[in-house]
Amino acid sequence: MLVTFSTARYSDIMLFGDVAKQLLQLMGHSGTIPGAILAADVPRALQHLQQGLEGAAAPDNPESPDTEDEAVHVSLKKRALPLIELLQSAIQNQSDVMWK
């Protein structure tokens, strides 16, 4: 499942469902899809997300896999960067954030 996040004046962001739910919960939301955050609540959600990512961040492994078949681990913090930028844009534009 893919979850699409959107706000006014910013490109939509698509995340895998499991990652999106984790990030929504870090933002202080229940993780319900679809959903929305009102413009007035976006700064608090961004703050919760950033604090949660700092607390849950595992160290990145800069080593590349030994073979092409091994999966490359991408940290939750890196996966959250597009969503963080979307939330910052929503704050700047005083826009609601929606996801479906």
N, CA, C and O atoms as a GROMACS GRO file, in nm:
protein
  400
    1MET      N    1   0.084  -0.117   0.000
    1MET     CA    2   0.000   0.000   0.000
    1MET      C    3   0.089   0.124   0.000
    1MET      O    4   0.190   0.129   0.070
    2LEU      N    5   0.052   0.221  -0.078
    2LEU     CA    6   0.118   0.350  -0.081
    2LEU      C    7   0.028   0.454  -0.018
    2LEU      O    8  -0.094   0.451  -0.035
    3VAL      N    9   0.088   0.547   0.055
    3VAL     CA   10   0.014   0.657   0.116
    3VAL      C   11   0.064   0.786   0.053
    3VAL      O   12   0.185   0.810   0.047
    4THR      N   13  -0.028   0.869   0.007
    4THR     CA   14   0.006   0.996  -0.057
    4THR      C   15  -0.026   1.110   0.038
    4THR      O   16  -0.140   1.126   0.082
    5PHE      N   17   0.076   1.190   0.069
    5PHE     CA   18   0.061   1.310   0.152
    5PHE      C   19   0.052   1.430   0.059
    5PHE      O   20   0.124   1.437  -0.040
    6SER      N   21  -0.036   1.525   0.092
    6SER     CA   22  -0.049   1.643   0.007
    6SER      C   23  -0.080   1.766   0.092
    6SER      O   24  -0.136   1.758   0.201
    7THR      N   25  -0.041   1.880   0.036
    7THR     CA   26  -0.070   2.010   0.094
    7THR      C   27  -0.068   2.110  -0.020
    7THR      O   28  -0.018   2.080  -0.129
    8ALA      N   29  -0.121   2.228   0.003
    8ALA     CA   30  -0.125   2.330  -0.102
    8ALA      C   31   0.017   2.378  -0.134
    8ALA      O   32   0.102   2.388  -0.045
    9ARG      N   33   0.041   2.404  -0.259
    9ARG     CA   34   0.167   2.462  -0.308
    9ARG      C   35   0.290   2.377  -0.282
    9ARG      O   36   0.399   2.429  -0.260
   10TYR      N   37   0.272   2.245  -0.284
   10TYR     CA   38   0.385   2.154  -0.269
   10TYR      C   39   0.351   2.023  -0.338
   10TYR      O   40   0.235   1.982  -0.343
   11SER      N   41   0.451   1.959  -0.391
   11SER     CA   42   0.429   1.831  -0.460
   11SER      C   43   0.383   1.724  -0.363
   11SER      O   44   0.422   1.724  -0.246
   12ASP      N   45   0.300   1.634  -0.411
   12ASP     CA   46   0.256   1.521  -0.329
   12ASP      C   47   0.375   1.431  -0.297
   12ASP      O   48   0.468   1.419  -0.377
   13ILE      N   49   0.371   1.368  -0.181
   13ILE     CA   50   0.474   1.276  -0.135
   13ILE      C   51   0.410   1.139  -0.119
   13ILE      O   52   0.304   1.126  -0.057
   14MET      N   53   0.473   1.036  -0.174
   14MET     CA   54   0.422   0.899  -0.159
   14MET      C   55   0.520   0.818  -0.076
   14MET      O   56   0.641   0.819  -0.100
   15LEU      N   57   0.466   0.748   0.024
   15LEU     CA   58   0.546   0.663   0.111
   15LEU      C   59   0.479   0.526   0.120
   15LEU      O   60   0.358   0.514   0.103
   16PHE      N   61   0.560   0.424   0.147
   16PHE     CA   62   0.503   0.292   0.172
   16PHE      C   63   0.418   0.299   0.297
   16PHE      O   64   0.448   0.376   0.389
   17GLY      N   65   0.311   0.220   0.302
   17GLY     CA   66   0.215   0.225   0.411
   17GLY      C   67   0.274   0.205   0.549
   17GLY      O   68   0.238   0.277   0.642
   18ASP      N   69   0.366   0.108   0.564
   18ASP     CA   70   0.424   0.083   0.696
   18ASP      C   71   0.509   0.201   0.743
   18ASP      O   72   0.507   0.235   0.861
   19VAL      N   73   0.583   0.262   0.652
   19VAL     CA   74   0.665   0.379   0.687
   19VAL      C   75   0.575   0.497   0.719
   19VAL      O   76   0.599   0.569   0.816
   20ALA      N   77   0.471   0.518   0.638
   20ALA     CA   78   0.379   0.629   0.661
   20ALA      C   79   0.312   0.618   0.798
   20ALA      O   80   0.301   0.717   0.870
   21LYS      N   81   0.268   0.498   0.835
   21LYS     CA   82   0.204   0.479   0.965
   21LYS      C   83   0.301   0.509   1.079
   21LYS      O   84   0.262   0.572   1.177
   22GLN      N   85   0.426   0.467   1.067
   22GLN     CA   86   0.526   0.496   1.170
   22GLN      C   87   0.544   0.647   1.184
   22GLN      O   88   0.548   0.699   1.296
   23LEU      N   89   0.556   0.716   1.072
   23LEU     CA   90   0.577   0.861   1.077
   23LEU      C   91   0.454   0.933   1.130
   23LEU      O   92   0.467   1.030   1.205
   24LEU      N   93   0.336   0.888   1.094
   24LEU     CA   94   0.214   0.948   1.148
   24LEU      C   95   0.207   0.932   1.299
   24LEU      O   96   0.168   1.025   1.370
   25GLN      N   97   0.244   0.815   1.348
   25GLN     CA   98   0.242   0.793   1.493
   25GLN      C   99   0.346   0.880   1.563
   25GLN      O  100   0.320   0.929   1.673
   26LEU      N  101   0.462   0.899   1.501
   26LEU     CA  102   0.563   0.988   1.560
   26LEU      C  103   0.512   1.132   1.562
   26LEU      O  104   0.551   1.210   1.649
   27MET      N  105   0.426   1.168   1.467
   27MET     CA  106   0.370   1.303   1.463
   27MET      C  107   0.261   1.322   1.568
   27MET      O  108   0.210   1.433   1.587
   28GLY      N  109   0.224   1.214   1.637
   28GLY     CA  110   0.121   1.224   1.739
   28GLY      C  111  -0.017   1.191   1.685
   28GLY      O  112  -0.117   1.219   1.752
   29HIS      N  113  -0.024   1.133   1.567
   29HIS     CA  114  -0.152   1.096   1.506
   29HIS      C  115  -0.173   0.946   1.526
   29HIS      O  116  -0.078   0.872   1.551
   30SER      N  117  -0.296   0.903   1.514
   30SER     CA  118  -0.328   0.762   1.537
   30SER      C  119  -0.274   0.670   1.427
   30SER      O  120  -0.262   0.550   1.449
   31GLY      N  121  -0.242   0.725   1.311
   31GLY     CA  122  -0.197   0.643   1.201
   31GLY      C  123  -0.309   0.602   1.108
   31GLY      O  124  -0.289   0.521   1.018
   32THR      N  125  -0.428   0.658   1.130
   32THR     CA  126  -0.544   0.628   1.046
   32THR      C  127  -0.523   0.684   0.905
   32THR      O  128  -0.479   0.797   0.886
   33ILE      N  129  -0.557   0.600   0.807
   33ILE     CA  130  -0.546   0.641   0.668
   33ILE      C  131  -0.682   0.620   0.605
   33ILE      O  132  -0.734   0.508   0.612
   34PRO      N  133  -0.743   0.718   0.543
   34PRO     CA  134  -0.699   0.855   0.519
   34PRO      C  135  -0.712   0.943   0.645
   34PRO      O  136  -0.774   0.904   0.744
   35GLY      N  137  -0.651   1.061   0.636
   35GLY     CA  138  -0.657   1.152   0.749
   35GLY      C  139  -0.606   1.290   0.710
   35GLY      O  140  -0.570   1.315   0.595
   36ALA      N  141  -0.604   1.379   0.808
   36ALA     CA  142  -0.561   1.516   0.782
   36ALA      C  143  -0.517   1.582   0.912
   36ALA      O  144  -0.554   1.541   1.022
   37ILE      N  145  -0.437   1.686   0.895
   37ILE     CA  146  -0.397   1.771   1.007
   37ILE      C  147  -0.429   1.914   0.966
   37ILE      O  148  -0.392   1.959   0.858
   38LEU      N  149  -0.498   1.986   1.052
   38LEU     CA  150  -0.531   2.125   1.025
   38LEU      C  151  -0.405   2.210   1.027
   38LEU      O  152  -0.308   2.178   1.097
   39ALA      N  153  -0.406   2.318   0.952
   39ALA     CA  154  -0.289   2.404   0.941
   39ALA      C  155  -0.237   2.450   1.078
   39ALA      O  156  -0.116   2.459   1.098
   40ALA      N  157  -0.327   2.477   1.170
   40ALA     CA  158  -0.286   2.524   1.303
   40ALA      C  159  -0.211   2.417   1.382
   40ALA      O  160  -0.134   2.449   1.472
   41ASP      N  161  -0.233   2.289   1.349
   41ASP     CA  162  -0.170   2.178   1.421
   41ASP      C  163  -0.043   2.126   1.355
   41ASP      O  164   0.026   2.042   1.414
   42VAL      N  165  -0.011   2.172   1.236
   42VAL     CA  166   0.105   2.120   1.163
   42VAL      C  167   0.237   2.150   1.235
   42VAL      O  168   0.321   2.060   1.241
   43PRO      N  169   0.260   2.271   1.290
   43PRO     CA  170   0.388   2.295   1.359
   43PRO      C  171   0.412   2.196   1.474
   43PRO      O  172   0.524   2.149   1.493
   44ARG      N  173   0.308   2.166   1.549
   44ARG     CA  174   0.323   2.072   1.660
   44ARG      C  175   0.351   1.931   1.608
   44ARG      O  176   0.432   1.858   1.665
   45ALA      N  177   0.286   1.892   1.500
   45ALA     CA  178   0.308   1.761   1.440
   45ALA      C  179   0.452   1.749   1.390
   45ALA      O  180   0.516   1.645   1.410
   46LEU      N  181   0.503   1.854   1.327
   46LEU     CA  182   0.642   1.852   1.280
   46LEU      C  183   0.739   1.842   1.397
   46LEU      O  184   0.838   1.769   1.390
   47GLN      N  185   0.712   1.915   1.503
   47GLN     CA  186   0.798   1.909   1.621
   47GLN      C  187   0.799   1.768   1.680
   47GLN      O  188   0.905   1.716   1.715
   48HIS      N  189   0.683   1.706   1.692
   48HIS     CA  190   0.674   1.570   1.745
   48HIS      C  191   0.750   1.472   1.655
   48HIS      O  192   0.821   1.384   1.704
   49LEU      N  193   0.735   1.488   1.524
   49LEU     CA  194   0.803   1.401   1.428
   49LEU      C  195   0.954   1.412   1.443
   49LEU      O  196   1.024   1.311   1.449
   50GLN      N  197   1.005   1.534   1.447
   50GLN     CA  198   1.150   1.554   1.458
   50GLN      C  199   1.203   1.500   1.590
   50GLN      O  200   1.310   1.439   1.593
   51GLN      N  201   1.131   1.521   1.699
   51GLN     CA  202   1.174   1.467   1.828
   51GLN      C  203   1.171   1.315   1.827
   51GLN      O  204   1.262   1.250   1.878
   52GLY      N  205   1.068   1.258   1.769
   52GLY     CA  206   1.056   1.113   1.762
   52GLY      C  207   1.166   1.051   1.678
   52GLY      O  208   1.216   0.944   1.711
   53LEU      N  209   1.202   1.117   1.569
   53LEU     CA  210   1.309   1.066   1.483
   53LEU      C  211   1.444   1.072   1.553
   53LEU      O  212   1.528   0.984   1.535
   54GLU      N  213   1.465   1.175   1.632
   54GLU     CA  214   1.592   1.185   1.707
   54GLU      C  215   1.601   1.074   1.811
   54GLU      O  216   1.708   1.016   1.831
   55GLY      N  217   1.490   1.045   1.875
   55GLY     CA  218   1.489   0.942   1.978
   55GLY      C  219   1.497   0.801   1.923
   55GLY      O  220   1.551   0.712   1.988
   56ALA      N  221   1.442   0.780   1.803
   56ALA     CA  222   1.436   0.646   1.747
   56ALA      C  223   1.540   0.620   1.640
   56ALA      O  224   1.542   0.513   1.580
   57ALA      N  225   1.626   0.718   1.615
   57ALA     CA  226   1.722   0.704   1.505
   57ALA      C  227   1.828   0.602   1.536
   57ALA      O  228   1.898   0.609   1.637
   58ALA      N  229   1.839   0.506   1.447
   58ALA     CA  230   1.948   0.409   1.454
   58ALA      C  231   2.063   0.464   1.372
   58ALA      O  232   2.039   0.533   1.273
   59PRO      N  233   2.186   0.434   1.410
   59PRO     CA  234   2.297   0.487   1.332
   59PRO      C  235   2.294   0.432   1.190
   59PRO      O  236   2.266   0.314   1.167
   60ASP      N  237   2.322   0.519   1.095
   60ASP     CA  238   2.326   0.477   0.955
   60ASP      C  239   2.448   0.391   0.930
   60ASP      O  240   2.555   0.416   0.987
   61ASN      N  241   2.432   0.291   0.845
   61ASN     CA  242   2.542   0.203   0.810
   61ASN      C  243   2.594   0.244   0.673
   61ASN      O  244   2.531   0.212   0.572
   62PRO      N  245   2.709   0.314   0.667
   62PRO     CA  246   2.758   0.363   0.539
   62PRO      C  247   2.816   0.252   0.451
   62PRO      O  248   2.844   0.276   0.334
   63GLU      N  249   2.836   0.133   0.506
   63GLU     CA  250   2.893   0.025   0.428
   63GLU      C  251   2.794  -0.021   0.324
   63GLU      O  252   2.674  -0.031   0.350
   64SER      N  253   2.844  -0.049   0.206
   64SER     CA  254   2.758  -0.100   0.100
   64SER      C  255   2.746  -0.251   0.114
   64SER      O  256   2.834  -0.315   0.171
   65PRO      N  257   2.638  -0.308   0.064
   65PRO     CA  258   2.621  -0.453   0.074
   65PRO      C  259   2.729  -0.526  -0.005
   65PRO      O  260   2.784  -0.474  -0.102
   66ASP      N  261   2.759  -0.650   0.040
   66ASP     CA  262   2.862  -0.729  -0.026
   66ASP      C  263   2.820  -0.777  -0.163
   66ASP      O  264   2.903  -0.790  -0.253
   67THR      N  265   2.694  -0.804  -0.181
   67THR     CA  266   2.644  -0.850  -0.310
   67THR      C  267   2.527  -0.765  -0.355
   67THR      O  268   2.470  -0.689  -0.276
   68GLU      N  269   2.492  -0.777  -0.480
   68GLU     CA  270   2.381  -0.700  -0.533
   68GLU      C  271   2.248  -0.747  -0.477
   68GLU      O  272   2.151  -0.672  -0.476
   69ASP      N  273   2.241  -0.872  -0.430
   69ASP     CA  274   2.115  -0.928  -0.380
   69ASP      C  275   2.078  -0.879  -0.241
   69ASP      O  276   1.962  -0.889  -0.202
   70GLU      N  277   2.174  -0.826  -0.167
   70GLU     CA  278   2.145  -0.779  -0.032
   70GLU      C  279   2.074  -0.645  -0.037
   70GLU      O  280   2.109  -0.558  -0.117
   71ALA      N  281   1.975  -0.629   0.048
   71ALA     CA  282   1.898  -0.505   0.053
   71ALA      C  283   1.977  -0.396   0.123
   71ALA      O  284   2.051  -0.422   0.217
   72VAL      N  285   1.961  -0.275   0.076
   72VAL     CA  286   2.025  -0.160   0.138
   72VAL      C  287   1.927  -0.102   0.238
   72VAL      O  288   1.811  -0.076   0.204
   73HIS      N  289   1.972  -0.081   0.361
   73HIS     CA  290   1.886  -0.027   0.466
   73HIS      C  291   1.881   0.126   0.454
   73HIS      O  292   1.985   0.192   0.450
   74VAL      N  293   1.761   0.181   0.450
   74VAL     CA  294   1.742   0.325   0.450
   74VAL      C  295   1.674   0.359   0.582
   74VAL      O  296   1.566   0.308   0.612
   75SER      N  297   1.736   0.444   0.661
   75SER     CA  298   1.684   0.476   0.794
   75SER      C  299   1.550   0.549   0.784
   75SER      O  300   1.519   0.614   0.684
   76LEU      N  301   1.473   0.538   0.890
   76LEU     CA  302   1.344   0.607   0.898
   76LEU      C  303   1.365   0.758   0.889
   76LEU      O  304   1.283   0.829   0.831
   77LYS      N  305   1.474   0.805   0.946
   77LYS     CA  306   1.503   0.948   0.942
   77LYS      C  307   1.520   0.998   0.799
   77LYS      O  308   1.472   1.105   0.763
   78LYS      N  309   1.590   0.919   0.717
   78LYS     CA  310   1.608   0.958   0.576
   78LYS      C  311   1.476   0.946   0.499
   78LYS      O  312   1.448   1.029   0.413
   79ARG      N  313   1.397   0.845   0.530
   79ARG     CA  314   1.269   0.829   0.462
   79ARG      C  315   1.173   0.943   0.497
   79ARG      O  316   1.083   0.974   0.419
   80ALA      N  317   1.193   1.005   0.613
   80ALA     CA  318   1.104   1.112   0.659
   80ALA      C  319   1.136   1.248   0.597
   80ALA      O  320   1.054   1.339   0.605
   81LEU      N  321   1.253   1.263   0.536
   81LEU     CA  322   1.294   1.394   0.485
   81LEU      C  323   1.193   1.458   0.390
   81LEU      O  324   1.163   1.576   0.406
   82PRO      N  325   1.139   1.385   0.290
   82PRO     CA  326   1.039   1.451   0.204
   82PRO      C  327   0.914   1.495   0.281
   82PRO      O  328   0.857   1.600   0.252
   83LEU      N  329   0.872   1.416   0.378
   83LEU     CA  330   0.755   1.453   0.458
   83LEU      C  331   0.786   1.574   0.545
   83LEU      O  332   0.700   1.661   0.562
   84ILE      N  333   0.904   1.581   0.600
   84ILE     CA  334   0.944   1.698   0.680
   84ILE      C  335   0.940   1.824   0.594
   84ILE      O  336   0.891   1.927   0.638
   85GLU      N  337   0.990   1.815   0.471
   85GLU     CA  338   0.987   1.930   0.381
   85GLU      C  339   0.843   1.969   0.346
   85GLU      O  340   0.812   2.088   0.338
   86LEU      N  341   0.756   1.870   0.327
   86LEU     CA  342   0.616   1.898   0.300
   86LEU      C  343   0.552   1.969   0.420
   86LEU      O  344   0.478   2.065   0.402
   87LEU      N  345   0.581   1.922   0.540
   87LEU     CA  346   0.525   1.986   0.660
   87LEU      C  347   0.577   2.128   0.676
   87LEU      O  348   0.501   2.217   0.714
   88GLN      N  349   0.704   2.150   0.647
   88GLN     CA  350   0.760   2.285   0.655
   88GLN      C  351   0.693   2.378   0.554
   88GLN      O  352   0.666   2.494   0.584
   89SER      N  353   0.666   2.327   0.434
   89SER     CA  354   0.595   2.406   0.334
   89SER      C  355   0.453   2.437   0.381
   89SER      O  356   0.405   2.549   0.363
   90ALA      N  357   0.387   2.339   0.441
   90ALA     CA  358   0.251   2.361   0.492
   90ALA      C  359   0.250   2.469   0.600
   90ALA      O  360   0.158   2.550   0.605
   91ILE      N  361   0.352   2.470   0.684
   91ILE     CA  362   0.362   2.573   0.788
   91ILE      C  363   0.379   2.709   0.723
   91ILE      O  364   0.312   2.806   0.759
   92GLN      N  365   0.471   2.716   0.627
   92GLN     CA  366   0.499   2.843   0.560
   92GLN      C  367   0.376   2.896   0.486
   92GLN      O  368   0.352   3.017   0.484
   93ASN      N  369   0.298   2.806   0.426
   93ASN     CA  370   0.180   2.846   0.350
   93ASN      C  371   0.050   2.841   0.431
   93ASN      O  372  -0.058   2.869   0.379
   94GLN      N  373   0.062   2.806   0.558
   94GLN     CA  374  -0.054   2.794   0.647
   94GLN      C  375  -0.162   2.705   0.584
   94GLN      O  376  -0.278   2.743   0.573
   95SER      N  377  -0.118   2.585   0.542
   95SER     CA  378  -0.206   2.490   0.474
   95SER      C  379  -0.228   2.365   0.555
   95SER      O  380  -0.143   2.326   0.635
   96ASP      N  381  -0.342   2.302   0.535
   96ASP     CA  382  -0.369   2.172   0.594
   96ASP      C  383  -0.284   2.066   0.524
   96ASP      O  384  -0.240   2.086   0.411
   97VAL      N  385  -0.262   1.954   0.592
   97VAL     CA  386  -0.193   1.839   0.534
   97VAL      C  387  -0.291   1.722   0.532
   97VAL      O  388  -0.356   1.692   0.633
   98MET      N  389  -0.301   1.658   0.417
   98MET     CA  390  -0.393   1.544   0.404
   98MET      C  391  -0.316   1.424   0.353
   98MET      O  392  -0.214   1.438   0.287
   99TRP      N  393  -0.366   1.305   0.384
   99TRP     CA  394  -0.307   1.182   0.331
   99TRP      C  395  -0.417   1.082   0.302
   99TRP      O  396  -0.520   1.077   0.369
  100LYS      N  397  -0.390   1.000   0.200
  100LYS     CA  398  -0.487   0.897   0.160
  100LYS      C  399  -0.412   0.778   0.105
  100LYS      O  400  -0.475   0.679   0.066
   0.00000   0.00000   0.00000
